[in-house]
Amino acid sequence: MYNPTKFKALDRNEAFELMDQNPFAALITVANGSPFISQIPMTVKKVGEEIEIIGHVARANPHWKYMLEASGTAIFQGPHTYITSSWYAKNDVPTWNYAFVHVTGKLELIEDEAGIIECLQDLTAQSERHWPSGWQFEIPEDLQGGNLSKHIVAFRMKVQELHFKKKMSQNRSAADRVGVMQGLKKREDENSKRVLEVMEKMYTRDGEPQ
């Protein structure tokens, strides 16, 4: 992907946090020479020094067939929002601030019942940690006794490449960055608030890097 040095982020822990907080991601593989894409929740896990992605698709979804002996790419979208040029010290063109992570790795199917259950438990634990509802993991009666594998296929991706791009006005002047942060403070939508939070961690009140 296009990732200029100015926007290239190298902190793997920050990348892991972005993936963990934004689990509804796009999984892309190649099928018959064309991209095949599923938008699904995925769980990111640390295994020693390595990163793994766990997820599942419906067995009716042919995507799992293309995962056999294949590599895939998952795209996790972080905070993003429109930046109007009216916030700059000197008028210029509008843009978009954003952060996302691309990970690529070999895909392995998890078709045994115990592995599928573990996958669902991990997804539930992650979701309830971010959006607690008090729900406790349980398998519906009609899916017990080995029936899960008839309906879903789980997979694991061992991450081999990780690309983290964070475009947060690094290419603008300190005065422009101050203007952007002041403008974002007036917005009420969640994405603008999240972009502002990222920028405030990156820059001082004068717009200079921390």
N, C-alpha and C positions, 0 to 999 in steps of 0.2 A: 504494500500500500504506500501511498505518497505520505511521507512523514518527515518534513523538513526538520533540521536540527533544532531550530528555534522552538518547535512544538513537541519534540520528542521527549517523552517522560521515561525515566529509567528506574523509578522506584517500584520494584516488584510487589512490595507490600501494599503500596497505594493502588496498584493495578488489581491485586487480589481483592482489596476492599471494594473497589468499584464493581468487580464481577459479583462479589457476594451480595452487594446492596441492589444490584440490577440484574436479577437472575433470569428475567424473561428475554432470551437472546435468540439470535438467528443462527441455526446450524446449516452449513453449506457443504455439500459434497458434489461430485460430478457423476452424472448418470447419462450414459450414451453421448458423451461429449458436451452436455449442457449442464448448467448448475441446477441442483435440486435443493430446495430450501424448506426448512421447517422452523417455524417460530414457536419455541417451547421454553418452559422453565428448566434451568439447569443449575446444578449444585457444584460449586467450586470447592475443592478440598486440597489441603496440603498433606502430602505423603513424604515425610522426611524433608528433603530440600526441593522436591519436585511438586508440580501442580497437576491435579487431575480434575477433569470435568465429568460429572455423572448426570445422566438424563434418561428419558424414556420417550418412546412414541407409541401410538396405537399400532397393533399388529396389522390393522387394515391399511396403515400408511406404508406405502412401498419404500419409504426412505430407508428403513432398516436393512433392506436387501442391498442397498448401495453402500452400506457401511462395512460390508464384509471385505476384509483385507484392503481397506481404503483409509485415506487420510481425509480429515475434514477441517473446516475453519468455523469457529464460533465468534460471533460479533456481539459484544456486550456494550450497549449504549449507556453512557453516563449522563450527567446533567448537560443540557444544551438550551440555548435561547438566542433569539434575534437581538442583535446589537445595532441600534440606530446611530447613524453618523451625527445626528443632532446632539449627541452626548460628547462629541469630541471638542477639544479646544479650538481646532480649525476644521471646518467642514470637509468631509471626505465621503467615501462610499460606505453604505451599511455592510454588515457582515454577520457572522454567526459564531458564537463561542460555544465550545463543546469539549467533551472528553469521551473517549471510548477505548476499548481494548479488543484487539484481534488475537485469537490464539489458534494455533494449528497443531495437529498431532494425529497419531494413528488411532483409529477407532476400533474398539473391541465390543462385541455383543455380550450382553449378560442375559442369558436365557433361562438359567436355573431359578427356581422359585425363591430360594433363600437370597440370592443376589438381587432379584427384582424387589423383594420386600425391603432389603437394606437400602436400595436406591430410593424407594418411596419414603422410608423413614428419614433418610437424610434430607430429602426435599421438604418434608413436613417440618422437621426441626428447624431448617433454615427459614422457612416461610413464617413459622410461628415466632421465631426470634425477632424478625423484623416487623411482622404484623400480628401480634399476639391476639388470639381469640379464645384460648383455653382448650382448643380441640386436641384430643389425644388420638394418636395414630391407631387405627384399627382397620382390618380388612372386612368389607361387607360379606355377609354369609354366602352370597351367591358366587363370590370370587375365592372362597377358601377351598382347601383340599386340592391345590395344584391348578386351579383355574386361572390364576393371574396370567400365566405365560400364554394362555390362549387369547388374551386380549391386549397385552402390551409387551414390548420388547425394550429392555434397558440397554444402555451402552455406557462405555467408559472411553474418555479421550485422555491419553497421556500427553500433556502439553510439551511440544518440542520447540515451538517458536511462540514468543509473546511480543506483541507490538502495542505500545501504549502511546496514544496521541492525546495531548491536552492543549487545546488552543484557547488561551485565556488572555488575549490582548498583549501577548509578549512582544508583538511587532509594533505596538503603539507607544507613544511617549508616556511619561509618567503622568502628565496632565490629562491625557486622553483616558488613561486607566482610572484616574480619580473620577472623571466624568462618567465613565461606564459604571463604576461602583455606585456613584450617587444616583444614577438613573435606575439601576437595578433595585435600589432600596425602595423605590416608589411603586414597584410592581408587586402584585399579590399572588401570581401564579407560582406553583411549586418549583418548576424548572428554573425560573429566574432567581428564586431564592437560593436554590442549590448552586447555581453558577456564582452568585454573589458570595456564598460561603467559601467556595473554592478560591475565588480571587482574593478574599480577605485573608486567607491563609498564605497566599503567595506574595502579597504586596503590603507595604506599610500604608498608613493613612495618606502619605504623599505620593502614592503610586509607585514607589521604588520597590524592587524585589526584597523580600524578607532575608 
